[in-house]
Amino acid sequence: MRPLRVLTINIWNRQGPWENRLRLLQKGIAELDPDIVGLQEVIHRPNHPEACQASQLADAWARAGGPSEIHVGFGPAWSYENGDQFGNAILSRYPLSDGRTFDLPTRDARALVFARAETPAGPLPFFVTHLSWKFDEGNLREEQVLAIAGHVKEVHEEDDLPAVLVGDFNAAPDATEIRFLRGLHALDRKSIFFSDCFERAGQGPGFTFDPTKNPHAALTYEAPRRIDYVMVAGPDGQGRGMPLTAKVVLTEVVGPDKDRYAPSDHYGVLAEIRMA
């Protein structure tokens, strides 16, 4: 059995040259051949699946030689006045069950999306989130990861594989909120442990938001940093949840100098995790 291939990417909703970006995202996801994908900044139109960004990516993945059926889960963080929803999504080659969306403590509407993927190795608890983005909101992100830890423990079932948590955490690896998730720092006398797949099995700085190379990120004038993660609550005593490989992906930049575009303002992370 091959390792579980997990991909995360913040797709930057419909900003920038969306139709061009969509083609790069579709091409990239199909080439990476993941088993399960976590998406952030997804726009969803209830009752109009053909216009939902997650469904568009799932359909393109299937047409490009991916699984014949791709299971889609979506959880809203907030809604626009026209009824469209903004949130996080899951694409999976395996059936999804027990889907839930948990609101997180915030001033700007943040959420955690959960589903259990029925993989050949067993049921996989899979979580996708997008934490508060401002540099001075570390206190909010601490409250959010505390809430996430509680939800991870709440949904755990005895037969589950080690849980996987992915997303745009808007915090570098040395931030307190990330150290908490990695079991290196307690918050409110509580703790949890996830392996950071890139820290364990990646190479180089692993920047996923890089204004020096990504034309969409360049609009922010921010410093390059690693803020997108695949984390797994392992390895356990059987070696399940062992990160085997991790790399930054979806980095392609195309087009003439004045009109260059990339799949998103973020890069993605792809990790392979032993689950059997």
N, C-alpha and C positions, 0 to 999 in steps of 0.2 A: 504494500500500500504506500503510495507516495505521501510525502508530508502535506499537511494542510497549507494551502497557499492563500494568504490573507493580504488584501490590498486596502489601503485607505487613501482618500483624496478629497480635499475641499474643492468643489467644482466652481466656486465663485458665482453662484446663482446664474443670472443671465447677463452679467456685466461684460463689458468689452465686446469683441466680435464673436458673439455667442455661436453663430452657425459655424464659423471656422473652428472655434474651440471645440465645439461638439464633435466635429469630424476627427480631430486629434484625440479626444477622449475615447471615442468609439474605437478608433484604430489601436490606441494604446492598451485599452482594457482587453481587447481581443488577443493582442500579441502576448500579453502577460499571462493569460490563461489562469486567472485566479479561481479559487473555489468559493470564496465569499468576499464581498466588497462592502466597505463602509463609506458612505458619501455624506459630506456636510455641505451646508448652504444649498439645499435642494429646494426647488420650487415645484409645488404639487397643486394640481387643479382637480379637486374632488369631482367625480363623475365624468372626467375627461382624461382618461389614462393616456390617450395618444399625445396629449400636450404636457404630460408630466415628465420632468427631466429624468427621473430614475427609470421610468418605463422606456423612454427613448434610448437610454444607454443599454438597458437590458435587451431590447429588441435588436439593437445593432450588434451587440455581443453574440446573440443567437444566430443572426444572419451571417456573421463572419466566421462561423464554424464553432462557436461555443456550444454550451448545452442546448438541447432542443427546447427545454423548458427552464426558464430562469425565474426564480421566486423572488418577489419584490415586497419589501416591507417599508413603510414610511411612518414617521412620527413628527407631528408639527411642534415647532417652538412658538410660533405666532402666526397670525393671519393678516393679510392685506385687506383693505377696504373692499376690494372686488371679489373677495372670497378665496383667492389663491392663498396657499399656505407655504410657509418657509420652515424648513427643518432638516432632519437627518434621515438617511435611507439605508437600506440593506439590499444588496443583490446577492443571491445565493444559487449555486447549482443544486443545492440540497433543499428539501422541503423545510419551511419555517413554521413554527408553532408558538403559541403562548406569547404573541406579540404584545408589547406594552410600551407606553411612553410615560416617562417620569419627568415632571417639571423640576428644575434645579433652582436653588436660591440665586437671585440675580436682580439687576435693575433693567436688563435689556432682553429678557425672554430667552432662556437657554433650556435645553432638554437633553435627556438621555433616552435613547431608543434601544429596546431590548427585543430579541427573539431567540428561540432555541432552534438551532439548525440540526436536522437529523442526518448526521454524517455517517459514513460506513464504520467509523471507529466508535460511534456513540453520540449521544446528544451533546451539542456544543452551545453553551450560553454565550451569546454574542452581543456586545454593547457598542453603540456608536454615540459619540458626543462632540460638542463644540463649545468650549468654555469661553468666558468673557475675554474680550480682546485687548482692552486698554492696558498699557504698561503699569499703571498705578492701581490696577484692580486685582492684585495678588490676593488680597483679603477675600474677595468674592470667589476667586478660583479655589481658595482653600475651603470655603464653605461648600463649593460645588463638588470637589473631590471627596469631601466627607460624606456628602449625600450619595455620591456614586458608590462609595464603599458600602454604605448601608443597603443600597438596592442590590448590589452584587451578592451580598450575604442573604438578602431577603428571598431572592429567586432561586438560590442554589438548591439542587436536588441531589440525592445520594449517588445516582448513576451518571451524573454529568461529567463530561471532560473538563479539564481546566478552562476557566472562563477566558475569553478574549475581549479586550477593551481597545477600541481604536478611535482616532479622531484628531481634530485640530484642537490642541490644548492651549494654544497661545502662550506657552511658557517654555523656557529653555530647560535642559536637563538638570541644571543646578538650582532651579526654583523650588521653594518649599513644597508647593503643591505637587510637583513631579517627584520629589524626594519622598513625600508621603506615599504616593502610589507605589514606589519602588521599595517600600518597607524601611526607609532610611530615616524617617522623621515621623513622630507621632503628632497628631492634631486632636485637641480636646480629649486627650488620654485614649485615643483610638488609633488603630493601625491596621494596615492591610499589606499584602505583598503581590506585586506583579513584576515579572521580568520585562524590561525594556528590550524588545527584540533587536533594535539597532545597536544599543549599547552592548548587547551580548554577542551579536553575530554580524554587525556591520563594520564598514571600514571608512575612514576619513571623517570629516566634520559632519556629514549627513545633513547639510542645510536643506530645509524644505521650503523656506521662504527666503529668497535670495535676490534682492533688488539689483545686485551687480550683474546678474545674468538673465533674469526673467523680466521681460518688458512690462508686464502687468504689475509685478511687485515693485518695480522701479518707481511707480507713481507715489509710493509712500515715503521714500528717502530713508527707510529704516536700515538697520544693520542686518546682514545675513544671520540666520539662526535656525536651529532645529526645533520646530514646534509641533510637528505632526508625528504621531506615534502608533505603532502596533505593540500592545502589551498583552502578556499572557500570565495567568495565575499559576505558574509552574516554573520549573518542572516538578512533578510530583514524585512519589516513591517508585513509580514504574517508568519514569522518564517521559511521561506524557506532559506536553507543554514545554518541551525543550526547544528554544529557538535555534534553528540550524543555519539559516541565512537571512540577511536583511539588506535591502538596498533602496536608495532613492530612485524613483522612476517617474515617468511622465514628464520628462525634462525637455522634450523636443521644442525648439524654437524655429519657426519658419517665416517666410515672407521677406519682402524688401525692407531695407533699413527703417524707413519711416512707418511701415505698417507691419512690423514683426508681431507675431502672436505665438502664444504657448497654450497648452491645454487649459491652464488655470493660472491664477496668481500664486498658487501653491504648487509644489511638486508633491507627488505621492510617495508612499512607502509600501514596498512589497516584502513580506516576510514568509519564510517557510518554517513551519512548526511541527515537530514530531508529535503525533497524537495516538500512535499505536506502537 
